[in-house]
Amino acid sequence: MGGEDGGYRDQGLWQRSVFAAKARTCSGYLPEHSEAASVALTGLTAQAAALLADAAATAGR
C-alpha cells in the first residue's frame, strides 16, 4: 500500500499502533515514548488514536 508521499505503508502496523495507544490510554499509563510512537506511526496523538479505536469498535453495532 502506498502512502501519500509514495512510501510504503503497513496497514497492519498502523492498526496495531492504534490498538496499542488505546490500551495505554485505557490503562492510565502513557509514557512519553508511547505518545511519540503513536504520532510517528499513525499521525495521531494517543488520545486521538484511542478515540478512533472506540469509534471503530462501535461502528459495526
N, CA, C and O atoms as a GROMACS GRO file, in nm:
protein
  244
    1MET      N    1   0.086  -0.117   0.000
    1MET     CA    2   0.000   0.000   0.000
    1MET      C    3   0.090   0.123   0.000
    1MET      O    4   0.183   0.133   0.081
    2GLY      N    5   0.065   0.213  -0.088
    2GLY     CA    6   0.147   0.334  -0.096
    2GLY      C    7   0.089   0.447  -0.016
    2GLY      O    8  -0.033   0.465  -0.010
    3GLY      N    9   0.175   0.524   0.046
    3GLY     CA   10   0.132   0.641   0.120
    3GLY      C   11   0.126   0.762   0.030
    3GLY      O   12   0.166   0.756  -0.086
    4GLU      N   13   0.076   0.872   0.082
    4GLU     CA   14   0.064   0.994   0.003
    4GLU      C   15   0.200   1.042  -0.046
    4GLU      O   16   0.212   1.104  -0.152
    5ASP      N   17   0.304   1.013   0.033
    5ASP     CA   18   0.438   1.057  -0.006
    5ASP      C   19   0.508   0.954  -0.096
    5ASP      O   20   0.626   0.968  -0.127
    6GLY      N   21   0.433   0.852  -0.137
    6GLY     CA   22   0.490   0.750  -0.224
    6GLY      C   23   0.558   0.638  -0.148
    6GLY      O   24   0.599   0.539  -0.209
    7GLY      N   25   0.570   0.651  -0.015
    7GLY     CA   26   0.634   0.548   0.065
    7GLY      C   27   0.541   0.433   0.098
    7GLY      O   28   0.419   0.443   0.082
    8TYR      N   29   0.598   0.325   0.142
    8TYR     CA   30   0.520   0.207   0.178
    8TYR      C   31   0.453   0.228   0.313
    8TYR      O   32   0.516   0.279   0.406
    9ARG      N   33   0.327   0.189   0.324
    9ARG     CA   34   0.255   0.198   0.450
    9ARG      C   35   0.206   0.058   0.487
    9ARG      O   36   0.137  -0.007   0.409
   10ASP      N   37   0.240   0.014   0.605
   10ASP     CA   38   0.196  -0.116   0.656
   10ASP      C   39   0.067  -0.095   0.732
   10ASP      O   40   0.069  -0.048   0.846
   11GLN      N   41  -0.045  -0.130   0.672
   11GLN     CA   42  -0.176  -0.111   0.734
   11GLN      C   43  -0.186  -0.187   0.866
   11GLN      O   44  -0.246  -0.138   0.962
   12GLY      N   45  -0.127  -0.305   0.873
   12GLY     CA   46  -0.131  -0.383   0.996
   12GLY      C   47  -0.056  -0.314   1.109
   12GLY      O   48  -0.102  -0.315   1.224
   13LEU      N   49   0.057  -0.255   1.078
   13LEU     CA   50   0.134  -0.182   1.178
   13LEU      C   51   0.055  -0.062   1.227
   13LEU      O   52   0.054  -0.033   1.347
   14TRP      N   53  -0.010   0.007   1.137
   14TRP     CA   54  -0.091   0.123   1.172
   14TRP      C   55  -0.204   0.081   1.266
   14TRP      O   56  -0.227   0.146   1.368
   15GLN      N   57  -0.274  -0.027   1.233
   15GLN     CA   58  -0.385  -0.076   1.314
   15GLN      C   59  -0.336  -0.120   1.452
   15GLN      O   60  -0.397  -0.087   1.554
   16ARG      N   61  -0.226  -0.193   1.457
   16ARG     CA   62  -0.172  -0.237   1.586
   16ARG      C   63  -0.128  -0.118   1.670
   16ARG      O   64  -0.142  -0.121   1.793
   17SER      N   65  -0.077  -0.015   1.606
   17SER     CA   66  -0.036   0.106   1.679
   17SER      C   67  -0.156   0.177   1.740
   17SER      O   68  -0.148   0.227   1.852
   18VAL      N   69  -0.266   0.182   1.667
   18VAL     CA   70  -0.388   0.243   1.721
   18VAL      C   71  -0.438   0.163   1.840
   18VAL      O   72  -0.474   0.220   1.943
   19PHE      N   73  -0.440   0.032   1.828
   19PHE     CA   74  -0.486  -0.052   1.940
   19PHE      C   75  -0.393  -0.041   2.061
   19PHE      O   76  -0.439  -0.042   2.175
   20ALA      N   77  -0.264  -0.031   2.036
   20ALA     CA   78  -0.169  -0.014   2.146
   20ALA      C   79  -0.191   0.118   2.218
   20ALA      O   80  -0.185   0.124   2.341
   21ALA      N   81  -0.217   0.222   2.142
   21ALA     CA   82  -0.245   0.353   2.203
   21ALA      C   83  -0.372   0.346   2.286
   21ALA      O   84  -0.379   0.404   2.394
   22LYS      N   85  -0.472   0.274   2.237
   22LYS     CA   86  -0.596   0.256   2.311
   22LYS      C   87  -0.569   0.184   2.443
   22LYS      O   88  -0.619   0.225   2.548
   23ALA      N   89  -0.491   0.080   2.438
   23ALA     CA   90  -0.459   0.004   2.559
   23ALA      C   91  -0.383   0.089   2.660
   23ALA      O   92  -0.412   0.084   2.780
   24ARG      N   93  -0.288   0.166   2.612
   24ARG     CA   94  -0.210   0.252   2.702
   24ARG      C   95  -0.297   0.359   2.767
   24ARG      O   96  -0.287   0.383   2.887
   25THR      N   97  -0.382   0.422   2.689
   25THR     CA   98  -0.466   0.528   2.747
   25THR      C   99  -0.569   0.468   2.841
   25THR      O  100  -0.602   0.528   2.944
   26CYS      N  101  -0.620   0.351   2.808
   26CYS     CA  102  -0.718   0.284   2.894
   26CYS      C  103  -0.655   0.243   3.028
   26CYS      O  104  -0.721   0.248   3.132
   27SER      N  105  -0.529   0.203   3.024
   27SER     CA  106  -0.461   0.160   3.146
   27SER      C  107  -0.424   0.277   3.236
   27SER      O  108  -0.396   0.260   3.354
   28GLY      N  109  -0.425   0.396   3.178
   28GLY     CA  110  -0.386   0.515   3.255
   28GLY      C  111  -0.236   0.536   3.262
   28GLY      O  112  -0.188   0.626   3.331
   29TYR      N  113  -0.160   0.454   3.190
   29TYR     CA  114  -0.015   0.466   3.187
   29TYR      C  115   0.029   0.495   3.044
   29TYR      O  116   0.034   0.405   2.960
   30LEU      N  117   0.060   0.620   3.017
   30LEU     CA  118   0.101   0.660   2.883
   30LEU      C  119   0.236   0.730   2.890
   30LEU      O  120   0.243   0.852   2.903
   31PRO      N  121   0.345   0.650   2.882
   31PRO     CA  122   0.477   0.712   2.886
   31PRO      C  123   0.501   0.799   2.761
   31PRO      O  124   0.437   0.780   2.657
   32GLU      N  125   0.592   0.890   2.775
   32GLU     CA  126   0.621   0.985   2.667
   32GLU      C  127   0.656   0.915   2.536
   32GLU      O  128   0.615   0.959   2.429
   33HIS      N  129   0.730   0.804   2.545
   33HIS     CA  130   0.769   0.735   2.422
   33HIS      C  131   0.649   0.673   2.352
   33HIS      O  132   0.651   0.657   2.230
   34SER      N  133   0.545   0.637   2.425
   34SER     CA  134   0.425   0.582   2.362
   34SER      C  135   0.351   0.689   2.284
   34SER      O  136   0.300   0.663   2.175
   35GLU      N  137   0.345   0.809   2.338
   35GLU     CA  138   0.283   0.921   2.267
   35GLU      C  139   0.361   0.951   2.139
   35GLU      O  140   0.302   0.970   2.032
   36ALA      N  141   0.493   0.954   2.150
   36ALA     CA  142   0.577   0.981   2.033
   36ALA      C  143   0.561   0.871   1.927
   36ALA      O  144   0.555   0.901   1.808
   37ALA      N  145   0.553   0.747   1.970
   37ALA     CA  146   0.535   0.636   1.876
   37ALA      C  147   0.400   0.644   1.806
   37ALA      O  148   0.390   0.618   1.686
   38SER      N  149   0.298   0.679   1.881
   38SER     CA  150   0.165   0.692   1.821
   38SER      C  151   0.165   0.797   1.711
   38SER      O  152   0.113   0.774   1.602
   39VAL      N  153   0.223   0.911   1.740
   39VAL     CA  154   0.228   1.018   1.640
   39VAL      C  155   0.313   0.976   1.520
   39VAL      O  156   0.275   1.001   1.406
   40ALA      N  157   0.425   0.913   1.545
   40ALA     CA  158   0.515   0.872   1.437
   40ALA      C  159   0.454   0.764   1.348
   40ALA      O  160   0.471   0.766   1.226
   41LEU      N  161   0.382   0.670   1.408
   41LEU     CA  162   0.331   0.556   1.332
   41LEU      C  163   0.192   0.577   1.274
   41LEU      O  164   0.157   0.514   1.174
   42THR      N  165   0.113   0.664   1.336
   42THR     CA  166  -0.025   0.682   1.289
   42THR      C  167  -0.057   0.824   1.247
   42THR      O  168  -0.154   0.847   1.174
   43GLY      N  169   0.023   0.920   1.291
   43GLY     CA  170  -0.008   1.060   1.266
   43GLY      C  171  -0.112   1.114   1.363
   43GLY      O  172  -0.160   1.226   1.347
   44LEU      N  173  -0.147   1.034   1.463
   44LEU     CA  174  -0.247   1.071   1.563
   44LEU      C  175  -0.185   1.071   1.702
   44LEU      O  176  -0.096   0.992   1.731
   45THR      N  177  -0.234   1.161   1.787
   45THR     CA  178  -0.193   1.152   1.927
   45THR      C  179  -0.251   1.022   1.983
   45THR      O  180  -0.341   0.963   1.924
   46ALA      N  181  -0.200   0.979   2.096
   46ALA     CA  182  -0.250   0.856   2.158
   46ALA      C  183  -0.399   0.869   2.191
   46ALA      O  184  -0.475   0.775   2.174
   47GLN      N  185  -0.439   0.986   2.239
   47GLN     CA  186  -0.580   1.008   2.273
   47GLN      C  187  -0.667   1.002   2.148
   47GLN      O  188  -0.774   0.941   2.150
   48ALA      N  189  -0.623   1.063   2.040
   48ALA     CA  190  -0.699   1.059   1.915
   48ALA      C  191  -0.706   0.916   1.861
   48ALA      O  192  -0.810   0.874   1.809
   49ALA      N  193  -0.597   0.842   1.872
   49ALA     CA  194  -0.596   0.703   1.828
   49ALA      C  195  -0.692   0.619   1.912
   49ALA      O  196  -0.762   0.532   1.859
   50ALA      N  197  -0.696   0.644   2.042
   50ALA     CA  198  -0.788   0.572   2.130
   50ALA      C  199  -0.933   0.601   2.093
   50ALA      O  200  -1.016   0.511   2.091
   51LEU      N  201  -0.962   0.726   2.062
   51LEU     CA  202  -1.098   0.761   2.020
   51LEU      C  203  -1.134   0.695   1.887
   51LEU      O  204  -1.247   0.652   1.867
   52LEU      N  205  -1.037   0.686   1.797
   52LEU     CA  206  -1.059   0.618   1.670
   52LEU      C  207  -1.089   0.470   1.693
   52LEU      O  208  -1.178   0.415   1.630
   53ALA      N  209  -1.014   0.407   1.781
   53ALA     CA  210  -1.038   0.265   1.814
   53ALA      C  211  -1.178   0.246   1.871
   53ALA      O  212  -1.247   0.151   1.837
   54ASP      N  213  -1.219   0.337   1.959
   54ASP     CA  214  -1.354   0.330   2.015
   54ASP      C  215  -1.461   0.344   1.907
   54ASP      O  216  -1.559   0.270   1.905
   55ALA      N  217  -1.440   0.438   1.816
   55ALA     CA  218  -1.536   0.459   1.708
   55ALA      C  219  -1.544   0.337   1.616
   55ALA      O  220  -1.652   0.299   1.572
   56ALA      N  221  -1.429   0.278   1.588
   56ALA     CA  222  -1.427   0.160   1.502
   56ALA      C  223  -1.496   0.041   1.569
   56ALA      O  224  -1.564  -0.038   1.504
   57ALA      N  225  -1.478   0.030   1.701
   57ALA     CA  226  -1.538  -0.081   1.774
   57ALA      C  227  -1.691  -0.071   1.778
   57ALA      O  228  -1.760  -0.173   1.779
   58THR      N  229  -1.743   0.051   1.780
   58THR     CA  230  -1.888   0.067   1.788
   58THR      C  231  -1.953   0.087   1.652
   58THR      O  232  -2.076   0.090   1.643
   59ALA      N  233  -1.876   0.101   1.547
   59ALA     CA  234  -1.931   0.128   1.413
   59ALA      C  235  -2.015   0.012   1.362
   59ALA      O  236  -2.113   0.033   1.290
   60GLY      N  237  -1.977  -0.108   1.397
   60GLY     CA  238  -2.049  -0.225   1.346
   60GLY      C  239  -2.169  -0.266   1.429
   60GLY      O  240  -2.236  -0.364   1.397
   61ARG      N  241  -2.197  -0.194   1.534
   61ARG     CA  242  -2.308  -0.233   1.622
   61ARG      C  243  -2.440  -0.185   1.572
   61ARG      O  244  -2.543  -0.210   1.635
   0.00000   0.00000   0.00000
